Structure formats: C-alpha cells, structure tokens
Amino acid sequence: MNYLQLLEKEFPQKPQKKQSQFKVLDLFAGCGGLALGFEAVGFHTVGFEMLADACETYSKNLIGTCHQQVLEPGQDLTDAADVVIG
C-alpha cells in the first residue's frame, strides 16, 4: 500500500460541498497548502504565484486556479476578494 492509498483509506473523501460565494485571494500561493483548508470548507480560491512548478501543482491539487505572475508593489488585486491570504 503506497502513501496515497493509505491516506485514502484513513481519510475517505466526504461528498463535495457546494462552493460558497466567498472568494479567497491567495497571494504568494506556493503549492496551495493554505488554500487547501479554505477549499475544504467551501471557499473558492484564486492563487497568484511566480514559480511555474508551484503554480502547476496548485492548479492540479485544488479546485481553484493559480496564475503564474510576479506581483509588483502597488498592484491592487483585492477588489473582488472577500478574504486575502498569503
């Protein structure tokens, strides 16, 4: 039994919860570990990450999307977000 199979056995997935209307803006998102908790309780996440590999992992492992982008001082991405993390 590999690690993934063990996790699936020990932590069976619950039925998918309906996504809430709340949007989480995940800055410096990495692979999405922090966003994972928000998605687990139904939030919709959008990540911003400068590293391509991390952004790809985020997009594969989470429902939300990740944008590969270098954030610059003064950029305002928070208008549409209810929660900002990162």
C-alpha positions in Angstrom: 0.0 0.0 0.0 1.5 3.3 -1.0 1.2 6.6 0.9 -1.7 7.9 -1.2 -3.7 4.7 -0.8 -3.1 4.8 3.0 -4.4 8.4 3.1 -7.5 7.5 1.1 -8.2 4.6 3.4 -7.7 6.6 6.6 -9.4 9.7 5.4 -12.2 8.8 3.0 -13.4 11.8 1.0 -16.6 13.3 2.0 -19.1 14.4 -0.6 -18.1 17.6 -2.3 -19.5 20.6 -0.5 -21.2 23.3 -2.5 -18.7 26.1 -3.2 -19.6 29.3 -1.2 -19.9 32.7 -2.8 -16.8 33.8 -0.9 -13.7 34.3 -2.9 -10.2 33.9 -1.4 -7.3 35.7 -3.0 -4.2 33.6 -2.3 -1.0 35.7 -2.7 2.4 34.0 -2.9 0.3 30.8 -3.2 3.1 28.2 -3.5 1.6 24.8 -4.0 -1.7 25.8 -2.3 -1.4 24.4 1.2 -3.1 27.3 2.9 -5.8 27.5 0.2 -6.5 23.8 0.7 -8.0 24.5 4.1 -10.2 27.2 2.7 -11.4 25.0 -0.1 -12.1 22.2 2.4 -14.8 24.4 4.0 -16.2 25.6 0.7 -14.4 28.8 -0.3 -13.5 29.5 -3.9 -9.7 30.2 -4.2 -7.6 32.0 -6.8 -3.9 31.9 -6.4 -1.0 34.1 -7.6 2.5 32.5 -7.6 5.6 33.4 -9.6 7.1 29.9 -9.7 5.7 27.8 -12.6 6.1 24.4 -10.9 4.4 25.5 -7.7 1.5 27.1 -9.7 1.1 24.0 -11.8 0.9 21.9 -8.6 -1.7 24.3 -7.1 -3.9 24.0 -10.2 -3.7 20.2 -10.2 -4.4 19.7 -6.5 -7.1 22.3 -5.9 -10.4 23.3 -7.4 -9.3 26.9 -7.7 -6.9 28.3 -10.3 -3.4 29.6 -10.0 -2.0 32.4 -12.1 1.7 32.5 -12.7 2.6 36.1 -12.2 5.2 38.2 -10.5 3.4 40.6 -8.2 4.6 44.2 -8.2 4.2 46.8 -5.5 1.1 48.9 -6.0 -0.9 46.2 -7.8 -4.5 46.0 -6.5 -5.9 42.6 -6.8 -8.2 42.7 -3.8 -11.3 44.3 -5.2 -13.1 41.1 -6.0 -11.8 39.1 -2.9 -13.7 38.6 0.3 -10.6 37.1 2.0 -6.9 37.7 1.3 -4.3 35.1 2.4 -0.6 34.6 1.7 
